[in-house]
Amino acid sequence: MPNDLRALLLVALRAQAGRGPHAEAARQVVLAIMLAQILAGAAHEGPPHAARRAPRRVGGSSRRWARESLAGRRPRG
């Protein structure tokens, strides 16, 4: 952890012990620093699974609605 980040964390930890809006902001800073450290420590390089396949049927949607009869009615002809 860099020295400036460590100093910010120490100041935020001291300030969060009080009451009021400054203490609440300091708590948010402490949580943000902790979350950033957890995410940095995870070192996630990418998804562990294979890429998804393309769909089998490629192309636009069919205009099936123009060929089908309306519900409850029989087609003429």
C-alpha positions in Angstrom: 0.0 0.0 0.0 1.5 3.4 -1.0 2.4 5.8 1.8 -0.1 8.4 0.7 -2.9 5.9 0.6 -1.9 4.6 4.1 -1.9 8.2 5.4 -5.4 8.8 3.9 -6.6 5.6 5.5 -5.2 6.6 8.9 -6.8 10.0 8.8 -10.2 8.5 7.7 -10.0 5.9 10.5 -9.4 8.7 13.1 -12.2 10.8 11.7 -14.8 8.1 11.4 -14.9 7.6 15.1 -16.8 10.8 15.7 -20.4 11.8 14.8 -21.9 14.0 12.1 -21.5 14.3 8.3 -17.7 14.3 8.4 -17.6 11.0 10.2 -20.0 9.5 7.8 -17.9 10.7 4.9 -14.8 9.2 6.5 -16.6 5.9 6.9 -17.4 5.9 3.2 -13.7 6.6 2.4 -12.6 3.7 4.6 -15.1 1.4 2.9 -14.0 2.6 -0.5 -10.3 2.0 0.3 -11.0 -1.4 1.7 -13.0 -2.4 -1.4 -10.3 -1.1 -3.7 -7.7 -3.2 -1.8 -9.8 -6.3 -2.0 -10.4 -5.9 -5.7 -6.7 -5.2 -6.3 -5.8 -8.3 -4.4 -8.1 -10.5 -6.3 -6.0 -10.0 -9.5 -8.9 -11.2 -11.7 -7.6 -11.5 -15.3 -10.7 -12.4 -17.1 -13.6 -14.8 -17.2 -12.7 -18.4 -16.3 -15.2 -19.7 -18.9 -15.1 -20.0 -22.6 -16.7 -17.3 -24.8 -20.3 -17.9 -25.7 -21.1 -19.3 -29.1 -22.9 -17.3 -31.7 -26.6 -18.2 -32.1 -27.3 -20.9 -34.6 -29.8 -18.9 -36.6 -28.2 -15.8 -37.9 -30.3 -13.1 -39.5 -33.1 -10.7 -38.8 -36.4 -11.7 -37.2 -38.8 -13.4 -39.6 -42.0 -11.8 -40.5 -44.0 -14.7 -39.3 -46.8 -12.5 -38.2 -47.6 -11.5 -41.8 -48.2 -15.1 -42.8 -50.0 -16.5 -39.8 -53.8 -16.3 -39.4 -55.2 -14.3 -36.5 -56.1 -16.2 -33.4 -59.5 -17.9 -33.7 -59.9 -17.3 -37.4 -59.3 -19.7 -40.3 -57.3 -18.5 -43.2 -59.2 -17.8 -46.5 -58.4 -19.7 -49.5 
